[in-house]
C-alpha cells in the first residue's frame, strides 16, 4: 500500500507501536458493556498522549478531547467501537484471543487502534483549528451502545458539528475507500410475534383455534403482500428465524412465538413493512380468531449519511488515497449499525475501508493492519479540514 503521503509515512514509522496496541486489544476481547479492560487500555493511551480523557460514558464508553493550537474552530467527532463478538476465533494469528468464546471478529480492535493512531498524530501535531473528539463506543454489536452514550449526555457535554465513522470491508478491495451517498447500512428491527389461541385436541380443531395454521397464513400472506406494496427497486426484507409452539403432536397449542428481523435502507419502506405486519395480523385474526401481540424489543434506524459530510469524506479520501481508489456511491450493506443514532442527532457520514480476507463475523476473520495508516490519515485530514470551517 502506498505510504508516500506524508501523514501515511508517519503512521508507517509508528507501526510497531500501534500494532502492539491492536494485539493487546485483540487478545482481551470483551462483549457489549463489559469492555472494562479495553476501555481502561484506551484511556491510558489517551492520557499518555496528553489528551483529555473522560470515561464511563454509556457505562464503558471513553471520550478523548483534543484542542488544536491554531485558534477557534468547530468540534469534529470520530467514533470507533470497543466491543467484540461472542464467538470462537479460528484465525491462526499468534496474537489470538486469550478469552474462550470471545473474538474481535468484526475488526473493532482495528477500528479502535486506527482512531488511537490518529489521536497520536494529532497530539503530536496540534497545529489545527478547533477540537477533535475521539469517541470510543461500547456495545455496538448489541445496537445499544450509541444510545447509551447519548442518554448519558454525550452531545450535551461535548457539542460537536459533525461525526464520522469507518468500517473495514473485505471484498471492497484493499486500499479502496467506499463512500455510500445516503443509506450506508440497513435498519435493524428485531420483531417478536406472539399468537394466543384457544387450544384444543387435534382431533377436534373446530372446538378451539389453531395457532400453528394461523402462523402459516400470517407468514405467507405477509411475505406475498410485501412483494406487491413495496417498490421492487427498494431494498426491504423481513425474515423470521425462530418459531416455538406446542409440546404434543395431537394438541393444538395455546401460544406460539416467532421472532425475526426487518432490514431496509429506507425509513419509508421500514414504516410500510411495520404497517403491513399489523394488517397481516388483523386479517389472520379475522380468519382464524387468534390474537396477536407484536413487540419490537430492539430497533436501530437506517444509517443515513449527510451529503455535505459525504462530500467531505470524498475530498479527503481523494487527497490521501488518490481519486482512483475512492468508490463513490458505494453500495450499502444490509448489515446494521447503531451509529445511525448519532447521525439522527448531528450531520456526519459512515464509510468503508477495503481489505482482503474472510468477511466480518467469520471465525477466520483477521483485521488487515496494512490499512491502518490509510484509515488514520483520512481521520486526521477530516478532522483538520472540517474543524477549520467557519462556525455557522
C-alpha positions in Angstrom: 0.0 0.0 0.0 1.3 3.4 -0.9 2.7 5.3 2.1 4.2 8.2 0.3 1.6 10.6 1.6 3.4 12.4 4.4 0.8 11.5 7.1 0.7 7.9 6.0 4.5 7.8 6.1 4.4 9.0 9.7 2.0 6.2 10.6 4.2 3.7 8.8 7.1 4.7 11.0 4.9 4.3 14.1 3.8 0.8 13.1 5.4 -1.2 15.9 3.6 0.9 18.5 0.1 0.7 17.0 0.4 -3.0 16.1 1.2 -3.6 19.8 -1.9 -1.7 20.7 -4.0 -3.8 18.4 -2.5 -7.1 19.7 -3.3 -6.1 23.3 -6.9 -5.3 22.5 -7.3 -8.4 20.3 -6.0 -10.7 23.0 -8.5 -9.5 25.5 -11.9 -9.3 23.7 -14.9 -8.1 25.7 -18.5 -8.1 24.6 -21.1 -5.3 25.0 -21.0 -3.2 28.2 -18.3 -5.5 29.6 -15.4 -3.7 27.9 -13.7 -2.7 31.1 -10.2 -3.8 30.3 -10.4 -2.4 26.7 -11.8 1.0 28.0 -9.0 1.2 30.6 -6.4 0.5 27.9 -7.8 3.1 25.6 -8.0 5.7 28.4 -4.4 5.0 29.4 -3.2 5.5 25.8 -5.1 8.8 25.5 -3.7 10.0 28.8 -0.2 9.0 27.7 -0.7 11.3 24.7 -1.8 14.2 27.0 -5.3 14.1 25.6 -8.1 14.9 28.0 -9.9 11.7 28.7 -13.4 11.0 30.1 -14.5 7.5 31.0 -17.8 5.8 31.9 -20.0 7.5 29.3 -22.6 5.0 28.3 -21.3 2.7 31.1 -18.0 1.6 29.4 -17.6 4.3 26.7 -14.5 6.5 26.6 -14.1 10.0 25.1 -10.9 11.9 24.2 -10.9 15.7 23.8 -8.0 17.4 22.0 -7.9 21.2 21.3 -5.9 22.5 18.3 -3.5 25.4 18.7 -4.4 27.4 15.6 -7.4 29.1 17.0 -11.2 28.8 17.3 -12.9 26.2 15.1 -15.5 23.6 15.1 -15.6 20.3 17.1 -15.4 17.2 14.8 -16.0 13.8 16.3 -14.9 10.4 15.1 -16.2 7.1 16.5 -14.7 3.7 16.9 -16.2 0.6 18.7 -14.8 -1.2 21.7 -16.7 -4.5 21.8 -16.0 -8.0 20.4 -18.2 -10.9 19.4 -19.4 -13.9 21.4 -17.7 -16.4 19.1 -14.7 -18.6 18.9 -11.6 -17.4 16.9 -10.0 -19.7 14.3 -7.7 -17.1 12.6 -4.4 -18.7 13.5 -2.7 -15.4 14.3 -0.1 -15.6 17.1 -1.9 -12.8 19.0 -5.2 -14.7 19.0 -7.9 -14.2 21.6 -7.0 -15.4 25.1 -10.6 -15.5 26.1 -12.5 -18.6 25.2 -15.7 -17.9 23.2 -14.9 -14.2 22.6 -13.3 -12.8 19.5 -12.7 -9.5 17.7 -14.3 -11.0 14.6 -15.6 -7.7 13.2 -12.5 -5.6 13.3 -13.4 -3.3 16.2 -9.9 -3.8 17.6 -8.6 -2.4 14.3 -11.0 0.5 14.3 -10.1 1.4 17.8 -6.4 1.2 17.0 -6.9 3.3 13.9 -8.6 6.0 15.9 -5.9 5.8 18.6 -3.2 6.2 15.9 -5.0 9.3 14.5 -5.2 10.7 18.0 -1.5 10.1 18.5 -0.7 12.0 15.3 -2.9 15.0 16.2 -1.5 15.0 19.8 2.0 15.4 18.3 0.8 17.8 15.5 -1.6 20.2 17.3 -1.4 22.8 14.5 -5.1 22.7 13.7 -8.1 24.8 14.4 -11.0 23.7 16.6 -11.3 20.5 18.6 -11.0 16.8 17.9 -13.4 14.5 19.8 -12.5 10.8 19.9 -15.5 8.7 20.7 -14.9 5.0 21.7 -18.3 3.4 21.9 -19.3 0.3 23.8 -21.9 -2.4 22.7 -22.1 -1.7 19.0 -22.9 -5.4 18.3 -25.8 -5.1 20.7 -27.0 -2.0 18.8 -27.5 -0.2 22.1 -24.1 1.4 22.9 -24.6 4.6 20.9 -28.0 5.2 22.6 -26.4 4.6 26.0 -23.8 7.3 25.3 -26.4 9.7 24.0 -28.6 9.1 27.1 -25.6 9.7 29.2 -25.4 13.2 27.7 -22.5 12.8 25.2 -23.6 15.5 22.8 -24.7 17.9 25.6 -21.4 17.5 27.4 -19.4 17.6 24.1 -21.3 19.5 21.4 -19.9 18.8 18.0 -20.6 20.0 14.5 -20.1 16.6 12.7 -19.4 12.9 13.4 -17.8 10.3 11.3 -17.1 6.5 11.5 -15.4 3.9 9.3 -15.6 0.2 9.0 -13.4 -2.4 7.3 -15.0 -4.2 4.4 -13.5 -7.4 2.9 -14.2 -7.6 -0.8 -14.2 -3.9 -1.4 -10.5 -4.1 -2.5 -7.5 -3.4 -0.3 -6.6 0.3 -0.2 -10.0 1.3 -1.6 -12.4 3.7 0.3 -16.1 3.2 -0.3 -18.5 6.1 0.4 -22.2 5.4 0.3 -24.2 8.5 -0.8 -27.1 8.2 1.6 -28.2 5.0 3.2 -24.9 3.3 4.3 -26.4 0.5 6.4 -29.8 -1.0 6.9 -32.2 -0.6 9.8 -32.4 -3.5 12.2 -35.7 -4.2 13.9 -36.0 -7.3 16.0 -39.6 -8.4 16.0 -41.4 -10.8 18.3 -44.9 -12.0 17.4 -47.0 -13.9 19.9 -50.1 -15.7 18.8 -52.6 -16.5 21.5 -55.3 -19.1 20.8 -57.8 -21.4 22.5 -56.0 -24.7 22.5 -57.8 -27.9 21.9 -57.3 -31.6 20.8 -56.0 -32.1 17.3 -58.9 -34.4 16.5 -61.5 -31.6 17.1 -59.9 -28.4 15.8 -63.4 -26.8 15.4 -63.6 -26.7 19.2 -60.7 -24.3 19.5 -58.2 -22.3 17.5 -55.2 -23.3 15.5 -52.2 -21.0 16.3 -49.8 -23.0 14.1 -52.1 -22.9 11.0 -52.7 -19.2 11.7 -48.9 -18.5 11.8 -48.5 -20.2 8.4 -51.2 -17.9 7.0 -49.7 -14.8 8.7 -46.2 -15.6 7.3 -47.2 -16.4 3.7 -49.7 -13.5 3.4 -47.1 -11.1 4.9 -44.3 -12.1 2.5 -46.6 -12.2 -0.5 -48.2 -8.9 0.1 -44.8 -7.2 0.7 -43.9 -8.1 -2.9 -46.9 -6.0 -4.1 -46.8 -3.0 -1.8 -43.0 -2.3 -1.9 -41.3 -0.8 -4.9 -39.1 -3.7 -6.3 -36.3 -1.2 -6.7 -36.2 -0.6 -2.9 -34.4 -2.8 -0.5 -36.5 -4.3 2.2 -36.6 -7.7 3.8 -38.3 -9.4 6.8 -37.1 -12.8 7.9 -38.3 -15.0 10.8 -35.6 -17.2 12.2 -37.5 -19.0 15.0 -40.9 -20.4 15.7 -41.8 -22.1 19.0 -45.1 -23.7 19.9 -46.6 -26.8 21.4 -45.4 -29.9 23.2 -47.5 -32.7 21.9 -48.3 -34.0 18.4 -52.0 -34.1 19.0 -52.7 -30.9 20.9 -53.2 -27.5 19.3 -51.2 -25.1 21.5 -52.4 -22.1 23.3 -49.4 -20.0 22.4 -47.0 -19.6 19.5 -44.0 -17.2 19.5 -42.0 -16.3 16.4 -39.0 -14.0 16.2 -37.4 -12.3 13.2 -35.6 -9.3 11.8 -36.5 -6.4 9.5 -33.9 -4.8 7.3 -34.2 -1.9 4.9 -32.3 1.2 3.7 -35.3 3.5 3.7 -37.3 4.8 6.6 -40.4 5.0 4.3 -40.0 1.3 3.5 -39.4 0.5 7.1 -42.7 2.2 8.1 -44.5 0.3 5.3 -43.3 -3.0 6.5 -44.4 -2.3 10.0 -47.8 -1.3 8.8 -48.2 -4.4 6.7 -47.2 -6.6 9.6 -50.2 -5.2 11.5 -52.5 -5.7 8.6 -51.4 -9.3 8.1 -52.1 -9.9 11.8 -55.5 -8.3 11.7 -56.5 -10.4 8.6 -55.3 -13.6 10.3 -57.3 -12.8 13.4 -60.4 -12.3 11.2 -59.9 -15.7 9.6 -58.7 -17.8 12.5 -59.9 -16.0 15.6 -56.4 -15.9 17.2 -55.0 -12.8 18.9 -51.7 -11.2 18.1 -49.2 -9.3 20.3 -46.4 -7.7 18.3 -43.3 -6.4 20.0 -40.1 -4.8 18.8 -37.6 -5.4 21.6 -34.6 -3.8 19.8 -34.6 -1.3 16.9 -31.9 0.6 15.1 -32.8 3.0 12.3 -31.2 3.3 8.9 -27.6 4.7 8.9 -28.2 7.7 6.7 -25.3 9.7 5.6 -25.5 13.5 5.2 -24.4 14.8 1.7 -22.1 17.6 2.8 -20.3 15.1 5.1 -20.1 12.6 2.2 -18.5 15.3 0.1 -16.0 16.0 2.8 -15.0 12.3 3.0 -14.8 12.1 -0.8 -12.4 15.1 -0.9 -10.2 13.9 1.9 -10.1 10.3 0.6 -9.1 11.5 -2.9 -6.3 13.6 -1.4 -5.0 10.8 0.8 -5.6 7.7 -1.3 -5.9 9.1 -4.8 -9.2 9.6 -6.6 -8.7 6.2 -8.4 -9.0 4.4 -5.0 -12.3 6.2 -4.0 -15.5 4.4 -4.8 -18.4 6.9 -4.8 -22.0 5.9 -4.3 -20.7 2.6 -2.8 -23.4 0.0 -2.4 -24.9 0.0 1.1 -24.8 -3.2 3.2 -27.8 -5.0 4.7 -25.9 -5.1 8.0 -26.8 -2.6 10.6 -25.2 -0.1 13.0 -26.3 1.9 15.9 -24.1 4.8 14.6 -27.4 5.6 13.0 -28.5 7.2 16.3 -25.6 9.7 16.2 -26.5 10.6 12.6 -30.0 11.3 13.7 -28.7 14.0 16.1 -25.8 15.6 14.1 -24.5 15.6 10.5 -21.9 13.0 9.5 -21.0 10.1 7.4 -20.1 6.4 7.6 -17.7 4.9 5.1 -15.8 1.7 4.3 -12.1 0.8 4.1 -11.4 -2.1 1.8 -9.3 -5.1 2.8 -8.8 -8.7 1.8 -9.6 -11.9 3.6 -12.7 -13.6 5.1 -15.8 -11.4 5.7 -16.6 -9.9 9.1 -18.1 -12.3 11.7 -16.3 -15.3 10.1 -14.2 -17.3 12.6 -11.1 -16.8 10.4 -11.5 -13.1 10.0 -8.3 -11.0 10.5 -8.2 -7.2 10.5 -5.6 -6.2 8.0 -3.2 -3.9 9.8 -1.9 -2.6 6.5 -5.0 -0.4 6.1 -4.4 1.4 9.5 -2.1 4.2 8.0 -4.7 5.0 5.3 -7.6 5.0 7.7 -5.9 7.1 10.3 -4.7 9.5 7.6 -8.3 10.0 6.5 -9.4 10.6 10.1 -6.7 13.2 10.7 -7.4 15.1 7.5 -11.1 15.0 8.0 -10.8 16.5 11.5 -8.3 19.1 10.4 -10.2 20.3 7.4 -13.7 20.1 8.8 -12.8 21.7 12.1 -11.2 24.7 10.3 -14.5 25.5 8.5 -16.4 28.6 9.7 -18.7 28.2 12.7 -22.3 28.6 11.5 
